[in-house]
Amino acid sequence: KAFARDRGLGEASYAALSPRLEVYTEVQRLIDNVNGQLASYESIKKFKILEHDLSQETGEITPSLKVKRKLVYERYHLIFDAFYDESY
């Protein structure tokens, strides 16, 4: 929310902010900063900002805050598959 306020976007929701170019650009900038300190095999190459956080309410996280990988893959397999598509 501070990101939105600092850029005059008001009190926009996470879902409203996630597809915005400004948000993607800022996340890419942060990733580039971290990647600069990592070996190429450790770095983040591609990413996607979801319209919501993974949560217990959506069933994607366990009560001990572990990601339910099988469920997450089933829900987002098209996104994961696109990461390996050369045209992405």
PDB file of N, CA, C and O in Angstrom:
ATOM      1  N   LYS A   1       0.822  -1.195   0.000  1.00  0.00           N
ATOM      2  CA  LYS A   1       0.000   0.000   0.000  1.00  0.00           C
ATOM      3  C   LYS A   1       0.862   1.254   0.000  1.00  0.00           C
ATOM      4  O   LYS A   1       0.490   2.264  -0.596  1.00  0.00           O
ATOM      5  N   ALA A   2       2.012   1.194   0.664  1.00  0.00           N
ATOM      6  CA  ALA A   2       2.905   2.354   0.652  1.00  0.00           C
ATOM      7  C   ALA A   2       3.376   2.631  -0.772  1.00  0.00           C
ATOM      8  O   ALA A   2       3.501   3.789  -1.171  1.00  0.00           O
ATOM      9  N   PHE A   3       3.635   1.586  -1.529  1.00  0.00           N
ATOM     10  CA  PHE A   3       4.046   1.733  -2.930  1.00  0.00           C
ATOM     11  C   PHE A   3       2.989   2.525  -3.688  1.00  0.00           C
ATOM     12  O   PHE A   3       3.319   3.448  -4.433  1.00  0.00           O
ATOM     13  N   ALA A   4       1.725   2.172  -3.504  1.00  0.00           N
ATOM     14  CA  ALA A   4       0.627   2.836  -4.209  1.00  0.00           C
ATOM     15  C   ALA A   4       0.498   4.290  -3.767  1.00  0.00           C
ATOM     16  O   ALA A   4       0.346   5.182  -4.601  1.00  0.00           O
ATOM     17  N   ARG A   5       0.559   4.531  -2.458  1.00  0.00           N
ATOM     18  CA  ARG A   5       0.447   5.909  -1.957  1.00  0.00           C
ATOM     19  C   ARG A   5       1.592   6.767  -2.459  1.00  0.00           C
ATOM     20  O   ARG A   5       1.374   7.904  -2.876  1.00  0.00           O
ATOM     21  N   ASP A   6       2.817   6.240  -2.427  1.00  0.00           N
ATOM     22  CA  ASP A   6       3.990   7.011  -2.851  1.00  0.00           C
ATOM     23  C   ASP A   6       3.922   7.395  -4.326  1.00  0.00           C
ATOM     24  O   ASP A   6       4.566   8.357  -4.742  1.00  0.00           O
ATOM     25  N   ARG A   7       3.164   6.670  -5.105  1.00  0.00           N
ATOM     26  CA  ARG A   7       3.073   6.945  -6.542  1.00  0.00           C
ATOM     27  C   ARG A   7       1.734   7.538  -6.949  1.00  0.00           C
ATOM     28  O   ARG A   7       1.400   7.599  -8.133  1.00  0.00           O
ATOM     29  N   GLY A   8       0.972   7.973  -5.951  1.00  0.00           N
ATOM     30  CA  GLY A   8      -0.303   8.621  -6.238  1.00  0.00           C
ATOM     31  C   GLY A   8      -1.368   7.693  -6.771  1.00  0.00           C
ATOM     32  O   GLY A   8      -2.271   8.130  -7.486  1.00  0.00           O
ATOM     33  N   LEU A   9      -1.279   6.424  -6.435  1.00  0.00           N
ATOM     34  CA  LEU A   9      -2.261   5.452  -6.923  1.00  0.00           C
ATOM     35  C   LEU A   9      -3.390   5.232  -5.919  1.00  0.00           C
ATOM     36  O   LEU A   9      -4.277   4.411  -6.150  1.00  0.00           O
ATOM     37  N   GLY A  10      -3.357   5.959  -4.817  1.00  0.00           N
ATOM     38  CA  GLY A  10      -4.402   5.841  -3.807  1.00  0.00           C
ATOM     39  C   GLY A  10      -4.292   4.561  -3.007  1.00  0.00           C
ATOM     40  O   GLY A  10      -3.210   3.992  -2.863  1.00  0.00           O
ATOM     41  N   GLU A  11      -5.414   4.120  -2.494  1.00  0.00           N
ATOM     42  CA  GLU A  11      -5.479   2.909  -1.674  1.00  0.00           C
ATOM     43  C   GLU A  11      -5.907   1.718  -2.532  1.00  0.00           C
ATOM     44  O   GLU A  11      -6.862   1.016  -2.199  1.00  0.00           O
ATOM     45  N   ALA A  12      -5.213   1.502  -3.609  1.00  0.00           N
ATOM     46  CA  ALA A  12      -5.565   0.411  -4.525  1.00  0.00           C
ATOM     47  C   ALA A  12      -5.326  -0.944  -3.863  1.00  0.00           C
ATOM     48  O   ALA A  12      -4.422  -1.099  -3.043  1.00  0.00           O
ATOM     49  N   SER A  13      -6.141  -1.905  -4.230  1.00  0.00           N
ATOM     50  CA  SER A  13      -5.989  -3.258  -3.697  1.00  0.00           C
ATOM     51  C   SER A  13      -4.826  -3.968  -4.383  1.00  0.00           C
ATOM     52  O   SER A  13      -4.341  -3.536  -5.429  1.00  0.00           O
ATOM     53  N   TYR A  14      -4.398  -5.051  -3.777  1.00  0.00           N
ATOM     54  CA  TYR A  14      -3.330  -5.872  -4.362  1.00  0.00           C
ATOM     55  C   TYR A  14      -3.728  -6.332  -5.756  1.00  0.00           C
ATOM     56  O   TYR A  14      -2.922  -6.287  -6.685  1.00  0.00           O
ATOM     57  N   ALA A  15      -4.975  -6.773  -5.900  1.00  0.00           N
ATOM     58  CA  ALA A  15      -5.450  -7.257  -7.198  1.00  0.00           C
ATOM     59  C   ALA A  15      -5.436  -6.147  -8.245  1.00  0.00           C
ATOM     60  O   ALA A  15      -5.161  -6.406  -9.416  1.00  0.00           O
ATOM     61  N   ALA A  16      -5.730  -4.915  -7.833  1.00  0.00           N
ATOM     62  CA  ALA A  16      -5.723  -3.793  -8.774  1.00  0.00           C
ATOM     63  C   ALA A  16      -4.308  -3.371  -9.133  1.00  0.00           C
ATOM     64  O   ALA A  16      -4.063  -2.926 -10.255  1.00  0.00           O
ATOM     65  N   LEU A  17      -3.373  -3.504  -8.201  1.00  0.00           N
ATOM     66  CA  LEU A  17      -1.994  -3.087  -8.444  1.00  0.00           C
ATOM     67  C   LEU A  17      -1.188  -4.126  -9.220  1.00  0.00           C
ATOM     68  O   LEU A  17      -0.311  -3.761 -10.003  1.00  0.00           O
ATOM     69  N   SER A  18      -1.467  -5.406  -9.017  1.00  0.00           N
ATOM     70  CA  SER A  18      -0.620  -6.463  -9.581  1.00  0.00           C
ATOM     71  C   SER A  18      -0.429  -6.405 -11.099  1.00  0.00           C
ATOM     72  O   SER A  18       0.665  -6.729 -11.560  1.00  0.00           O
ATOM     73  N   PRO A  19      -1.413  -6.018 -11.898  1.00  0.00           N
ATOM     74  CA  PRO A  19      -1.158  -5.986 -13.342  1.00  0.00           C
ATOM     75  C   PRO A  19      -0.519  -4.683 -13.849  1.00  0.00           C
ATOM     76  O   PRO A  19      -0.203  -4.581 -15.034  1.00  0.00           O
ATOM     77  N   ARG A  20      -0.326  -3.699 -12.981  1.00  0.00           N
ATOM     78  CA  ARG A  20       0.188  -2.388 -13.414  1.00  0.00           C
ATOM     79  C   ARG A  20       1.663  -2.456 -13.799  1.00  0.00           C
ATOM     80  O   ARG A  20       2.457  -3.136 -13.149  1.00  0.00           O
ATOM     81  N   LEU A  21       2.007  -1.753 -14.847  1.00  0.00           N
ATOM     82  CA  LEU A  21       3.376  -1.721 -15.348  1.00  0.00           C
ATOM     83  C   LEU A  21       4.342  -1.171 -14.298  1.00  0.00           C
ATOM     84  O   LEU A  21       5.471  -1.649 -14.190  1.00  0.00           O
ATOM     85  N   GLU A  22       3.909  -0.169 -13.524  1.00  0.00           N
ATOM     86  CA  GLU A  22       4.777   0.414 -12.495  1.00  0.00           C
ATOM     87  C   GLU A  22       5.200  -0.624 -11.460  1.00  0.00           C
ATOM     88  O   GLU A  22       6.342  -0.633 -11.003  1.00  0.00           O
ATOM     89  N   VAL A  23       4.271  -1.489 -11.102  1.00  0.00           N
ATOM     90  CA  VAL A  23       4.559  -2.533 -10.121  1.00  0.00           C
ATOM     91  C   VAL A  23       5.535  -3.542 -10.716  1.00  0.00           C
ATOM     92  O   VAL A  23       6.518  -3.907 -10.073  1.00  0.00           O
ATOM     93  N   TYR A  24       5.271  -3.988 -11.928  1.00  0.00           N
ATOM     94  CA  TYR A  24       6.162  -4.946 -12.591  1.00  0.00           C
ATOM     95  C   TYR A  24       7.570  -4.367 -12.715  1.00  0.00           C
ATOM     96  O   TYR A  24       8.555  -5.059 -12.456  1.00  0.00           O
ATOM     97  N   THR A  25       7.662  -3.104 -13.108  1.00  0.00           N
ATOM     98  CA  THR A  25       8.957  -2.440 -13.281  1.00  0.00           C
ATOM     99  C   THR A  25       9.718  -2.358 -11.960  1.00  0.00           C
ATOM    100  O   THR A  25      10.927  -2.585 -11.927  1.00  0.00           O
ATOM    101  N   GLU A  26       9.026  -2.038 -10.882  1.00  0.00           N
ATOM    102  CA  GLU A  26       9.677  -1.952  -9.569  1.00  0.00           C
ATOM    103  C   GLU A  26      10.154  -3.323  -9.106  1.00  0.00           C
ATOM    104  O   GLU A  26      11.262  -3.443  -8.585  1.00  0.00           O
ATOM    105  N   VAL A  27       9.342  -4.348  -9.285  1.00  0.00           N
ATOM    106  CA  VAL A  27       9.753  -5.708  -8.909  1.00  0.00           C
ATOM    107  C   VAL A  27      10.950  -6.130  -9.753  1.00  0.00           C
ATOM    108  O   VAL A  27      11.893  -6.727  -9.234  1.00  0.00           O
ATOM    109  N   GLN A  28      10.922  -5.826 -11.049  1.00  0.00           N
ATOM    110  CA  GLN A  28      12.047  -6.173 -11.919  1.00  0.00           C
ATOM    111  C   GLN A  28      13.323  -5.464 -11.466  1.00  0.00           C
ATOM    112  O   GLN A  28      14.402  -6.056 -11.485  1.00  0.00           O
ATOM    113  N   ARG A  29      13.203  -4.190 -11.057  1.00  0.00           N
ATOM    114  CA  ARG A  29      14.359  -3.443 -10.568  1.00  0.00           C
ATOM    115  C   ARG A  29      14.957  -4.105  -9.321  1.00  0.00           C
ATOM    116  O   ARG A  29      16.174  -4.241  -9.205  1.00  0.00           O
ATOM    117  N   LEU A  30      14.100  -4.507  -8.407  1.00  0.00           N
ATOM    118  CA  LEU A  30      14.567  -5.167  -7.182  1.00  0.00           C
ATOM    119  C   LEU A  30      15.227  -6.506  -7.496  1.00  0.00           C
ATOM    120  O   LEU A  30      16.263  -6.843  -6.922  1.00  0.00           O
ATOM    121  N   ILE A  31      14.628  -7.264  -8.402  1.00  0.00           N
ATOM    122  CA  ILE A  31      15.208  -8.552  -8.800  1.00  0.00           C
ATOM    123  C   ILE A  31      16.560  -8.341  -9.462  1.00  0.00           C
ATOM    124  O   ILE A  31      17.505  -9.081  -9.188  1.00  0.00           O
ATOM    125  N   ASP A  32      16.663  -7.341 -10.331  1.00  0.00           N
ATOM    126  CA  ASP A  32      17.934  -7.055 -10.996  1.00  0.00           C
ATOM    127  C   ASP A  32      19.026  -6.715  -9.984  1.00  0.00           C
ATOM    128  O   ASP A  32      20.177  -7.120 -10.149  1.00  0.00           O
ATOM    129  N   ASN A  33      18.666  -5.971  -8.936  1.00  0.00           N
ATOM    130  CA  ASN A  33      19.638  -5.638  -7.887  1.00  0.00           C
ATOM    131  C   ASN A  33      20.150  -6.888  -7.186  1.00  0.00           C
ATOM    132  O   ASN A  33      21.351  -7.025  -6.953  1.00  0.00           O
ATOM    133  N   VAL A  34      19.256  -7.788  -6.855  1.00  0.00           N
ATOM    134  CA  VAL A  34      19.642  -9.025  -6.180  1.00  0.00           C
ATOM    135  C   VAL A  34      20.412  -9.929  -7.137  1.00  0.00           C
ATOM    136  O   VAL A  34      21.428 -10.513  -6.761  1.00  0.00           O
ATOM    137  N   ASN A  35      19.932 -10.044  -8.369  1.00  0.00           N
ATOM    138  CA  ASN A  35      20.606 -10.897  -9.354  1.00  0.00           C
ATOM    139  C   ASN A  35      22.041 -10.461  -9.600  1.00  0.00           C
ATOM    140  O   ASN A  35      22.890 -11.292  -9.924  1.00  0.00           O
ATOM    141  N   GLY A  36      22.325  -9.179  -9.452  1.00  0.00           N
ATOM    142  CA  GLY A  36      23.671  -8.671  -9.652  1.00  0.00           C
ATOM    143  C   GLY A  36      24.674  -9.231  -8.660  1.00  0.00           C
ATOM    144  O   GLY A  36      25.882  -9.164  -8.886  1.00  0.00           O
ATOM    145  N   GLN A  37      24.179  -9.781  -7.567  1.00  0.00           N
ATOM    146  CA  GLN A  37      25.043 -10.341  -6.527  1.00  0.00           C
ATOM    147  C   GLN A  37      25.092 -11.864  -6.567  1.00  0.00           C
ATOM    148  O   GLN A  37      25.731 -12.491  -5.721  1.00  0.00           O
ATOM    149  N   LEU A  38      24.415 -12.462  -7.556  1.00  0.00           N
ATOM    150  CA  LEU A  38      24.303 -13.921  -7.628  1.00  0.00           C
ATOM    151  C   LEU A  38      24.949 -14.460  -8.894  1.00  0.00           C
ATOM    152  O   LEU A  38      25.116 -13.745  -9.882  1.00  0.00           O
ATOM    153  N   ALA A  39      25.306 -15.725  -8.841  1.00  0.00           N
ATOM    154  CA  ALA A  39      25.750 -16.418 -10.055  1.00  0.00           C
ATOM    155  C   ALA A  39      24.545 -16.580 -10.978  1.00  0.00           C
ATOM    156  O   ALA A  39      23.406 -16.574 -10.510  1.00  0.00           O
ATOM    157  N   SER A  40      24.777 -16.721 -12.263  1.00  0.00           N
ATOM    158  CA  SER A  40      23.659 -16.784 -13.214  1.00  0.00           C
ATOM    159  C   SER A  40      22.713 -17.954 -12.919  1.00  0.00           C
ATOM    160  O   SER A  40      21.504 -17.835 -13.118  1.00  0.00           O
ATOM    161  N   TYR A  41      23.250 -19.072 -12.450  1.00  0.00           N
ATOM    162  CA  TYR A  41      22.378 -20.219 -12.171  1.00  0.00           C
ATOM    163  C   TYR A  41      21.518 -19.999 -10.928  1.00  0.00           C
ATOM    164  O   TYR A  41      20.545 -20.725 -10.725  1.00  0.00           O
ATOM    165  N   GLU A  42      21.853 -19.018 -10.097  1.00  0.00           N
ATOM    166  CA  GLU A  42      21.077 -18.711  -8.897  1.00  0.00           C
ATOM    167  C   GLU A  42      20.033 -17.620  -9.131  1.00  0.00           C
ATOM    168  O   GLU A  42      19.140 -17.427  -8.306  1.00  0.00           O
ATOM    169  N   SER A  43      20.141 -16.925 -10.227  1.00  0.00           N
ATOM    170  CA  SER A  43      19.339 -15.728 -10.431  1.00  0.00           C
ATOM    171  C   SER A  43      17.928 -16.041 -10.924  1.00  0.00           C
ATOM    172  O   SER A  43      17.659 -17.096 -11.499  1.00  0.00           O
ATOM    173  N   ILE A  44      17.045 -15.085 -10.675  1.00  0.00           N
ATOM    174  CA  ILE A  44      15.671 -15.174 -11.150  1.00  0.00           C
ATOM    175  C   ILE A  44      15.662 -14.711 -12.596  1.00  0.00           C
ATOM    176  O   ILE A  44      16.103 -13.603 -12.902  1.00  0.00           O
ATOM    177  N   LYS A  45      15.165 -15.548 -13.476  1.00  0.00           N
ATOM    178  CA  LYS A  45      15.147 -15.223 -14.899  1.00  0.00           C
ATOM    179  C   LYS A  45      13.800 -14.638 -15.326  1.00  0.00           C
ATOM    180  O   LYS A  45      13.744 -13.650 -16.059  1.00  0.00           O
ATOM    181  N   LYS A  46      12.719 -15.261 -14.856  1.00  0.00           N
ATOM    182  CA  LYS A  46      11.372 -14.837 -15.235  1.00  0.00           C
ATOM    183  C   LYS A  46      10.487 -14.884 -13.991  1.00  0.00           C
ATOM    184  O   LYS A  46      10.717 -15.679 -13.080  1.00  0.00           O
ATOM    185  N   PHE A  47       9.477 -14.024 -13.968  1.00  0.00           N
ATOM    186  CA  PHE A  47       8.547 -14.025 -12.844  1.00  0.00           C
ATOM    187  C   PHE A  47       7.184 -13.546 -13.304  1.00  0.00           C
ATOM    188  O   PHE A  47       7.043 -12.951 -14.373  1.00  0.00           O
ATOM    189  N   LYS A  48       6.198 -13.812 -12.489  1.00  0.00           N
ATOM    190  CA  LYS A  48       4.821 -13.389 -12.738  1.00  0.00           C
ATOM    191  C   LYS A  48       4.248 -12.925 -11.412  1.00  0.00           C
ATOM    192  O   LYS A  48       4.413 -13.600 -10.395  1.00  0.00           O
ATOM    193  N   ILE A  49       3.585 -11.799 -11.408  1.00  0.00           N
ATOM    194  CA  ILE A  49       2.935 -11.288 -10.197  1.00  0.00           C
ATOM    195  C   ILE A  49       1.487 -11.766 -10.228  1.00  0.00           C
ATOM    196  O   ILE A  49       0.734 -11.433 -11.143  1.00  0.00           O
ATOM    197  N   LEU A  50       1.106 -12.543  -9.228  1.00  0.00           N
ATOM    198  CA  LEU A  50      -0.268 -13.038  -9.144  1.00  0.00           C
ATOM    199  C   LEU A  50      -1.173 -11.937  -8.613  1.00  0.00           C
ATOM    200  O   LEU A  50      -0.693 -10.957  -8.044  1.00  0.00           O
ATOM    201  N   GLU A  51      -2.475 -12.095  -8.794  1.00  0.00           N
ATOM    202  CA  GLU A  51      -3.437 -11.111  -8.309  1.00  0.00           C
ATOM    203  C   GLU A  51      -3.730 -11.254  -6.821  1.00  0.00           C
ATOM    204  O   GLU A  51      -4.480 -10.460  -6.253  1.00  0.00           O
ATOM    205  N   HIS A  52      -3.141 -12.263  -6.192  1.00  0.00           N
ATOM    206  CA  HIS A  52      -3.336 -12.465  -4.755  1.00  0.00           C
ATOM    207  C   HIS A  52      -2.125 -13.202  -4.191  1.00  0.00           C
ATOM    208  O   HIS A  52      -1.377 -13.849  -4.923  1.00  0.00           O
ATOM    209  N   ASP A  53      -1.948 -13.093  -2.876  1.00  0.00           N
ATOM    210  CA  ASP A  53      -0.913 -13.869  -2.199  1.00  0.00           C
ATOM    211  C   ASP A  53      -1.385 -15.311  -2.070  1.00  0.00           C
ATOM    212  O   ASP A  53      -2.586 -15.573  -1.990  1.00  0.00           O
ATOM    213  N   LEU A  54      -0.449 -16.235  -2.049  1.00  0.00           N
ATOM    214  CA  LEU A  54      -0.806 -17.608  -1.694  1.00  0.00           C
ATOM    215  C   LEU A  54      -1.215 -17.582  -0.230  1.00  0.00           C
ATOM    216  O   LEU A  54      -0.567 -16.914   0.576  1.00  0.00           O
ATOM    217  N   SER A  55      -2.274 -18.294   0.130  1.00  0.00           N
ATOM    218  CA  SER A  55      -2.767 -18.216   1.506  1.00  0.00           C
ATOM    219  C   SER A  55      -3.404 -19.532   1.944  1.00  0.00           C
ATOM    220  O   SER A  55      -3.668 -20.428   1.142  1.00  0.00           O
ATOM    221  N   GLN A  56      -3.635 -19.607   3.230  1.00  0.00           N
ATOM    222  CA  GLN A  56      -4.348 -20.759   3.781  1.00  0.00           C
ATOM    223  C   GLN A  56      -5.807 -20.733   3.325  1.00  0.00           C
ATOM    224  O   GLN A  56      -6.405 -21.782   3.082  1.00  0.00           O
ATOM    225  N   GLU A  57      -6.375 -19.536   3.210  1.00  0.00           N
ATOM    226  CA  GLU A  57      -7.777 -19.399   2.814  1.00  0.00           C
ATOM    227  C   GLU A  57      -8.032 -19.969   1.418  1.00  0.00           C
ATOM    228  O   GLU A  57      -9.089 -20.543   1.156  1.00  0.00           O
ATOM    229  N   THR A  58      -7.057 -19.804   0.528  1.00  0.00           N
ATOM    230  CA  THR A  58      -7.222 -20.340  -0.834  1.00  0.00           C
ATOM    231  C   THR A  58      -6.756 -21.785  -0.926  1.00  0.00           C
ATOM    232  O   THR A  58      -6.889 -22.416  -1.975  1.00  0.00           O
ATOM    233  N   GLY A  59      -6.208 -22.314   0.174  1.00  0.00           N
ATOM    234  CA  GLY A  59      -5.771 -23.703   0.213  1.00  0.00           C
ATOM    235  C   GLY A  59      -4.384 -23.934  -0.350  1.00  0.00           C
ATOM    236  O   GLY A  59      -3.958 -25.081  -0.483  1.00  0.00           O
ATOM    237  N   GLU A  60      -3.669 -22.869  -0.683  1.00  0.00           N
ATOM    238  CA  GLU A  60      -2.365 -23.000  -1.317  1.00  0.00           C
ATOM    239  C   GLU A  60      -1.206 -23.076  -0.318  1.00  0.00           C
ATOM    240  O   GLU A  60      -0.071 -23.377  -0.689  1.00  0.00           O
ATOM    241  N   ILE A  61      -1.510 -22.798   0.951  1.00  0.00           N
ATOM    242  CA  ILE A  61      -0.509 -22.815   2.016  1.00  0.00           C
ATOM    243  C   ILE A  61      -1.046 -23.664   3.163  1.00  0.00           C
ATOM    244  O   ILE A  61      -2.231 -23.592   3.488  1.00  0.00           O
ATOM    245  N   THR A  62      -0.184 -24.461   3.774  1.00  0.00           N
ATOM    246  CA  THR A  62      -0.579 -25.276   4.924  1.00  0.00           C
ATOM    247  C   THR A  62      -0.627 -24.410   6.185  1.00  0.00           C
ATOM    248  O   THR A  62      -0.144 -23.278   6.159  1.00  0.00           O
ATOM    249  N   PRO A  63      -1.195 -24.910   7.286  1.00  0.00           N
ATOM    250  CA  PRO A  63      -1.175 -24.155   8.540  1.00  0.00           C
ATOM    251  C   PRO A  63       0.245 -23.846   9.032  1.00  0.00           C
ATOM    252  O   PRO A  63       0.443 -22.875   9.763  1.00  0.00           O
ATOM    253  N   SER A  64       1.228 -24.656   8.642  1.00  0.00           N
ATOM    254  CA  SER A  64       2.617 -24.383   9.033  1.00  0.00           C
ATOM    255  C   SER A  64       3.329 -23.521   7.978  1.00  0.00           C
ATOM    256  O   SER A  64       4.556 -23.413   7.977  1.00  0.00           O
ATOM    257  N   LEU A  65       2.535 -22.909   7.078  1.00  0.00           N
ATOM    258  CA  LEU A  65       3.006 -21.955   6.064  1.00  0.00           C
ATOM    259  C   LEU A  65       3.919 -22.563   4.998  1.00  0.00           C
ATOM    260  O   LEU A  65       4.799 -21.890   4.460  1.00  0.00           O
ATOM    261  N   LYS A  66       3.698 -23.830   4.706  1.00  0.00           N
ATOM    262  CA  LYS A  66       4.417 -24.482   3.612  1.00  0.00           C
ATOM    263  C   LYS A  66       3.541 -24.433   2.366  1.00  0.00           C
ATOM    264  O   LYS A  66       2.320 -24.564   2.452  1.00  0.00           O
ATOM    265  N   VAL A  67       4.166 -24.244   1.217  1.00  0.00           N
ATOM    266  CA  VAL A  67       3.426 -24.189  -0.050  1.00  0.00           C
ATOM    267  C   VAL A  67       2.979 -25.594  -0.434  1.00  0.00           C
ATOM    268  O   VAL A  67       3.768 -26.538  -0.401  1.00  0.00           O
ATOM    269  N   LYS A  68       1.718 -25.721  -0.795  1.00  0.00           N
ATOM    270  CA  LYS A  68       1.197 -26.989  -1.304  1.00  0.00           C
ATOM    271  C   LYS A  68       1.541 -27.036  -2.795  1.00  0.00           C
ATOM    272  O   LYS A  68       0.765 -26.604  -3.648  1.00  0.00           O
ATOM    273  N   ARG A  69       2.712 -27.567  -3.073  1.00  0.00           N
ATOM    274  CA  ARG A  69       3.268 -27.497  -4.423  1.00  0.00           C
ATOM    275  C   ARG A  69       2.380 -28.119  -5.484  1.00  0.00           C
ATOM    276  O   ARG A  69       2.205 -27.549  -6.561  1.00  0.00           O
ATOM    277  N   LYS A  70       1.819 -29.279  -5.191  1.00  0.00           N
ATOM    278  CA  LYS A  70       0.981 -29.960  -6.186  1.00  0.00           C
ATOM    279  C   LYS A  70      -0.228 -29.097  -6.547  1.00  0.00           C
ATOM    280  O   LYS A  70      -0.549 -28.932  -7.724  1.00  0.00           O
ATOM    281  N   LEU A  71      -0.888 -28.555  -5.545  1.00  0.00           N
ATOM    282  CA  LEU A  71      -2.060 -27.713  -5.780  1.00  0.00           C
ATOM    283  C   LEU A  71      -1.675 -26.435  -6.529  1.00  0.00           C
ATOM    284  O   LEU A  71      -2.357 -26.033  -7.471  1.00  0.00           O
ATOM    285  N   VAL A  72      -0.589 -25.806  -6.107  1.00  0.00           N
ATOM    286  CA  VAL A  72      -0.136 -24.579  -6.767  1.00  0.00           C
ATOM    287  C   VAL A  72       0.217 -24.862  -8.219  1.00  0.00           C
ATOM    288  O   VAL A  72      -0.127 -24.080  -9.106  1.00  0.00           O
ATOM    289  N   TYR A  73       0.897 -25.968  -8.467  1.00  0.00           N
ATOM    290  CA  TYR A  73       1.221 -26.315  -9.850  1.00  0.00           C
ATOM    291  C   TYR A  73      -0.051 -26.546 -10.666  1.00  0.00           C
ATOM    292  O   TYR A  73      -0.144 -26.092 -11.806  1.00  0.00           O
ATOM    293  N   GLU A  74      -1.023 -27.244 -10.097  1.00  0.00           N
ATOM    294  CA  GLU A  74      -2.273 -27.506 -10.817  1.00  0.00           C
ATOM    295  C   GLU A  74      -2.976 -26.205 -11.185  1.00  0.00           C
ATOM    296  O   GLU A  74      -3.505 -26.072 -12.289  1.00  0.00           O
ATOM    297  N   ARG A  75      -2.983 -25.251 -10.265  1.00  0.00           N
ATOM    298  CA  ARG A  75      -3.681 -23.984 -10.508  1.00  0.00           C
ATOM    299  C   ARG A  75      -2.927 -23.067 -11.472  1.00  0.00           C
ATOM    300  O   ARG A  75      -3.547 -22.346 -12.254  1.00  0.00           O
ATOM    301  N   TYR A  76      -1.612 -23.092 -11.418  1.00  0.00           N
ATOM    302  CA  TYR A  76      -0.817 -22.118 -12.169  1.00  0.00           C
ATOM    303  C   TYR A  76       0.094 -22.763 -13.210  1.00  0.00           C
ATOM    304  O   TYR A  76       1.080 -22.154 -13.625  1.00  0.00           O
ATOM    305  N   HIS A  77      -0.217 -23.973 -13.634  1.00  0.00           N
ATOM    306  CA  HIS A  77       0.667 -24.681 -14.568  1.00  0.00           C
ATOM    307  C   HIS A  77       0.848 -23.931 -15.882  1.00  0.00           C
ATOM    308  O   HIS A  77       1.911 -24.030 -16.495  1.00  0.00           O
ATOM    309  N   LEU A  78      -0.146 -23.193 -16.326  1.00  0.00           N
ATOM    310  CA  LEU A  78       0.012 -22.441 -17.569  1.00  0.00           C
ATOM    311  C   LEU A  78       1.070 -21.346 -17.429  1.00  0.00           C
ATOM    312  O   LEU A  78       1.823 -21.078 -18.366  1.00  0.00           O
ATOM    313  N   ILE A  79       1.121 -20.723 -16.268  1.00  0.00           N
ATOM    314  CA  ILE A  79       2.151 -19.708 -16.004  1.00  0.00           C
ATOM    315  C   ILE A  79       3.519 -20.370 -15.967  1.00  0.00           C
ATOM    316  O   ILE A  79       4.463 -19.889 -16.593  1.00  0.00           O
ATOM    317  N   PHE A  80       3.627 -21.470 -15.237  1.00  0.00           N
ATOM    318  CA  PHE A  80       4.915 -22.183 -15.145  1.00  0.00           C
ATOM    319  C   PHE A  80       5.371 -22.655 -16.526  1.00  0.00           C
ATOM    320  O   PHE A  80       6.544 -22.524 -16.878  1.00  0.00           O
ATOM    321  N   ASP A  81       4.444 -23.201 -17.300  1.00  0.00           N
ATOM    322  CA  ASP A  81       4.792 -23.671 -18.636  1.00  0.00           C
ATOM    323  C   ASP A  81       5.277 -22.519 -19.514  1.00  0.00           C
ATOM    324  O   ASP A  81       6.192 -22.695 -20.319  1.00  0.00           O
ATOM    325  N   ALA A  82       4.672 -21.346 -19.364  1.00  0.00           N
ATOM    326  CA  ALA A  82       5.069 -20.185 -20.164  1.00  0.00           C
ATOM    327  C   ALA A  82       6.502 -19.760 -19.860  1.00  0.00           C
ATOM    328  O   ALA A  82       7.176 -19.209 -20.731  1.00  0.00           O
ATOM    329  N   PHE A  83       6.977 -20.003 -18.651  1.00  0.00           N
ATOM    330  CA  PHE A  83       8.360 -19.649 -18.307  1.00  0.00           C
ATOM    331  C   PHE A  83       9.359 -20.396 -19.187  1.00  0.00           C
ATOM    332  O   PHE A  83      10.464 -19.909 -19.426  1.00  0.00           O
ATOM    333  N   TYR A  84       8.974 -21.567 -19.665  1.00  0.00           N
ATOM    334  CA  TYR A  84       9.872 -22.385 -20.476  1.00  0.00           C
ATOM    335  C   TYR A  84       9.636 -22.197 -21.965  1.00  0.00           C
ATOM    336  O   TYR A  84      10.346 -22.780 -22.785  1.00  0.00           O
ATOM    337  N   ASP A  85       8.648 -21.390 -22.321  1.00  0.00           N
ATOM    338  CA  ASP A  85       8.370 -21.078 -23.724  1.00  0.00           C
ATOM    339  C   ASP A  85       9.333 -19.970 -24.139  1.00  0.00           C
ATOM    340  O   ASP A  85       9.428 -18.950 -23.456  1.00  0.00           O
ATOM    341  N   GLU A  86      10.025 -20.149 -25.213  1.00  0.00           N
ATOM    342  CA  GLU A  86      11.031 -19.189 -25.681  1.00  0.00           C
ATOM    343  C   GLU A  86      10.440 -17.829 -26.030  1.00  0.00           C
ATOM    344  O   GLU A  86      11.157 -16.829 -26.008  1.00  0.00           O
ATOM    345  N   SER A  87       9.163 -17.768 -26.350  1.00  0.00           N
ATOM    346  CA  SER A  87       8.559 -16.490 -26.748  1.00  0.00           C
ATOM    347  C   SER A  87       8.088 -15.668 -25.558  1.00  0.00           C
ATOM    348  O   SER A  87       7.639 -14.538 -25.749  1.00  0.00           O
ATOM    349  N   TYR A  88       8.172 -16.193 -24.330  1.00  0.00           N
ATOM    350  CA  TYR A  88       7.706 -15.480 -23.133  1.00  0.00           C
ATOM    351  C   TYR A  88       8.597 -14.319 -22.817  1.00  0.00           C
ATOM    352  O   TYR A  88       8.358 -13.605 -21.843  1.00  0.00           O
TER     353      TYR A  88
END
